[in-house]
């Protein structure tokens, strides 16, 4: 997948979260062990979000690209975030946003507590 398509998907996901009253605290949170696309808060929950963008399902559903290895890495990066910022009184959740893109439109599928 091209970086441009991935960037597009992340911008659509970001817009989705803002429009749905999430407070986005970080985008592209990077550490030496990995990255989380979006970190947001809503209703005393911190949501760690992986965004996957596809033009079609030729290579499977976008969510299928979030393998167990990828999930483990996202969890480790989330632990890094929690140690760095020490948020108090929050629960945590891991979501996946699937963005389907074509030239005339896009569709979003928000999978809460995906893993």
C-alpha positions as CSV (number, residue, x, y, z in Angstrom):
1,X,0.0,0.0,0.0
2,X,1.3,3.4,-0.8
3,X,2.0,5.9,2.0
4,X,-0.3,8.3,0.3
5,X,-3.3,5.9,0.5
6,X,-2.4,5.2,4.2
7,X,-2.1,8.9,4.9
8,X,-5.5,9.5,3.3
9,X,-7.1,6.7,5.4
10,X,-5.6,8.2,8.6
11,X,-6.9,11.6,7.8
12,X,-10.4,10.2,7.1
13,X,-10.2,8.3,10.5
14,X,-9.1,11.4,12.3
15,X,-12.0,13.4,10.8
16,X,-14.4,10.5,11.9
17,X,-13.2,10.6,15.5
18,X,-13.4,14.4,15.7
19,X,-16.9,14.4,14.2
20,X,-18.0,11.7,16.7
21,X,-16.9,13.8,19.8
22,X,-13.7,11.9,20.6
23,X,-10.8,13.9,21.9
24,X,-7.8,13.0,19.8
25,X,-4.6,13.3,21.9
26,X,-2.0,11.9,19.5
27,X,-1.6,11.0,15.9
28,X,1.2,8.8,14.6
29,X,2.6,8.3,18.1
30,X,6.1,6.9,17.5
31,X,8.5,5.1,19.8
32,X,11.6,3.1,19.1
33,X,9.5,0.0,19.2
34,X,6.6,1.1,16.9
35,X,3.8,3.4,16.2
36,X,0.1,3.9,16.9
37,X,-1.9,5.7,14.3
38,X,-4.4,7.5,16.5
39,X,-4.8,7.8,20.3
40,X,-8.1,9.3,21.4
41,X,-10.2,9.6,24.6
42,X,-13.9,9.4,25.2
43,X,-16.0,8.6,28.3
44,X,-12.9,7.9,30.5
45,X,-11.5,5.4,27.9
46,X,-8.2,5.8,26.0
47,X,-8.6,4.3,22.6
48,X,-5.5,3.1,20.7
49,X,-6.4,2.9,17.0
50,X,-4.9,1.1,14.1
51,X,-6.1,2.4,10.7
52,X,-6.1,0.2,7.6
53,X,-7.0,1.6,4.2
54,X,-7.8,-0.4,1.1
55,X,-9.2,0.2,-2.4
56,X,-10.8,-3.3,-2.4
57,X,-10.7,-6.7,-0.7
58,X,-8.4,-8.3,-3.2
59,X,-5.9,-9.1,-0.5
60,X,-8.4,-9.6,2.3
61,X,-10.3,-7.4,4.7
62,X,-8.3,-4.4,6.1
63,X,-8.8,-5.7,9.6
64,X,-7.0,-9.0,8.6
65,X,-3.8,-7.0,8.2
66,X,-3.8,-6.4,12.0
67,X,-2.1,-9.7,12.7
68,X,-1.4,-11.1,16.2
69,X,2.2,-9.8,15.8
70,X,0.9,-6.3,14.9
71,X,-1.5,-6.4,17.9
72,X,1.2,-7.4,20.3
73,X,3.4,-4.5,19.0
74,X,0.5,-2.0,19.4
75,X,0.0,-3.2,22.9
76,X,3.7,-2.7,23.7
77,X,3.6,0.8,22.2
78,X,0.4,1.5,24.3
79,X,2.2,0.5,27.4
80,X,5.0,2.9,26.5
81,X,2.4,5.7,26.1
82,X,0.8,4.8,29.5
83,X,4.2,4.9,31.2
84,X,5.1,8.2,29.5
85,X,1.9,10.1,30.2
86,X,0.6,8.2,33.3
87,X,-3.1,8.8,32.6
88,X,-5.2,8.3,35.8
89,X,-8.7,6.9,36.0
90,X,-8.9,5.6,32.4
91,X,-9.8,2.3,30.9
92,X,-8.1,1.2,27.6
93,X,-9.3,-0.2,24.4
94,X,-7.8,-1.2,21.0
95,X,-9.9,-0.3,17.9
96,X,-9.4,-0.8,14.2
97,X,-10.7,1.6,11.6
98,X,-11.2,0.2,8.1
99,X,-11.3,2.8,5.4
100,X,-12.5,1.7,1.9
101,X,-11.4,4.2,-0.7
102,X,-12.4,4.7,-4.3
103,X,-12.1,7.9,-6.4
104,X,-15.6,9.0,-5.8
105,X,-16.2,8.1,-2.2
106,X,-15.0,6.3,0.9
107,X,-16.5,4.1,3.6
108,X,-15.5,3.7,7.2
109,X,-16.0,0.7,9.4
110,X,-15.1,1.3,13.1
111,X,-14.4,-1.9,15.0
112,X,-14.4,-1.2,18.7
113,X,-12.4,-3.5,21.1
114,X,-11.0,-5.2,18.0
115,X,-8.4,-7.0,20.1
